[in-house]
Amino acid sequence: MTILPFAAPLSVPAQPELTGGRKIGVLLSHGFTGSPASMTPWGEYLAQQGYAVEVPRLPGHGTTWQEMNTTTWADWYGELSRVFDKMSQDNDAVVVGGLSMGGALVLRLAADQPDRVAGVIVVNPALATKRLDVKLLPVLKHLVPSFPGIINDIKKPGMDEHGYTRTPLKAAHSMMRAWPLLVSDLARVASPLLYFRSTVDKVVDELSQPLIVSTVSSTDVTERSLENSYHVATLDNDAPMIFEESAAFIARVTGG
């Protein structure tokens, strides 16, 4: 399967001379049907601050939606866990961050490995929805392979997250089936949390934020509203705020 050029992962080593002599890693995850393109500018900014940065391509992404329909939450989480384990070996501390489904994936990491995750940054994370049609996914996924895509919910003109124009239903069902277990385990998330939420988001509704913030055990929680961005805020008008505040957060929680 051909991997499209914009979907290339980002991998940058640490520059400890810029971070107080310690090697600090940052793992960033893109969202459902998206690609590393949505996270690369953020990753490049953090790399300039001296952090080791990894933006992996989740299985089934950056190729075709048909291939993605053969992958599951376990595949996506498995890849993220693999990269996290390597970063943990190579660095003194690792912070994780994610957009949309990527936010849910890094919360899963933080729940599973609370002692190894130095901090969590989420941008419009998804782990719940008010949409009633998702209840039909167990049947629909066998009748219809895909629905129209949910990409490029971006206010800033001319931006492109390079995601799929179709939503693969088997993959979507796999993601949503993982949500209840993650919700039940959110109390295991104890790492400092920085939460960015767009005030207008046409992809993820308002259910996820109060659910996450009220359930995690983190005593260090910062919530920030993005007033001038839609769902893919990492490529939108408020991206500079995300980049700068996340860098300050990483420095604070890692001592770097």
Rosetta blueprint (number, residue, H / E / L):
1 M L
2 T L
3 I L
4 L L
5 P H
6 F H
7 A H
8 A L
9 P L
10 L E
11 S E
12 V E
13 P L
14 A L
15 Q L
16 P H
17 E H
18 L H
19 T L
20 G L
21 G L
22 R L
23 K L
24 I E
25 G E
26 V E
27 L E
28 L E
29 S E
30 H L
31 G L
32 F L
33 T L
34 G L
35 S L
36 P H
37 A H
38 S H
39 M L
40 T H
41 P H
42 W H
43 G H
44 E H
45 Y H
46 L H
47 A H
48 Q H
49 Q L
50 G L
51 Y L
52 A E
53 V E
54 E E
55 V E
56 P L
57 R L
58 L L
59 P L
60 G L
61 H L
62 G L
63 T L
64 T L
65 W H
66 Q H
67 E H
68 M H
69 N L
70 T L
71 T L
72 T L
73 W H
74 A H
75 D H
76 W H
77 Y H
78 G H
79 E H
80 L H
81 S H
82 R H
83 V H
84 F H
85 D H
86 K H
87 M H
88 S H
89 Q H
90 D H
91 N L
92 D L
93 A E
94 V E
95 V E
96 V E
97 G E
98 G E
99 L E
100 S L
101 M H
102 G H
103 G H
104 A H
105 L H
106 V H
107 L H
108 R H
109 L H
110 A H
111 A H
112 D H
113 Q L
114 P L
115 D L
116 R L
117 V L
118 A L
119 G E
120 V E
121 I E
122 V E
123 V E
124 N L
125 P L
126 A L
127 L L
128 A L
129 T L
130 K L
131 R L
132 L L
133 D H
134 V H
135 K H
136 L H
137 L H
138 P H
139 V H
140 L H
141 K H
142 H H
143 L H
144 V L
145 P L
146 S E
147 F E
148 P E
149 G L
150 I L
151 I L
152 N L
153 D L
154 I L
155 K L
156 K L
157 P L
158 G L
159 M L
160 D L
161 E L
162 H L
163 G L
164 Y L
165 T L
166 R E
167 T E
168 P E
169 L H
170 K H
171 A H
172 A H
173 H H
174 S H
175 M H
176 M H
177 R H
178 A H
179 W H
180 P H
181 L H
182 L H
183 V H
184 S H
185 D H
186 L H
187 A H
188 R H
189 V L
190 A L
191 S L
192 P L
193 L E
194 L E
195 Y E
196 F E
197 R E
198 S E
199 T L
200 V L
201 D L
202 K L
203 V L
204 V L
205 D L
206 E L
207 L L
208 S H
209 Q H
210 P H
211 L H
212 I H
213 V H
214 S H
215 T H
216 V L
217 S L
218 S L
219 T L
220 D L
221 V E
222 T E
223 E E
224 R E
225 S E
226 L E
227 E L
228 N L
229 S L
230 Y L
231 H L
232 V L
233 A H
234 T H
235 L H
236 D L
237 N L
238 D L
239 A H
240 P H
241 M H
242 I H
243 F H
244 E H
245 E H
246 S H
247 A H
248 A H
249 F H
250 I H
251 A H
252 R H
253 V H
254 T H
255 G L
256 G L
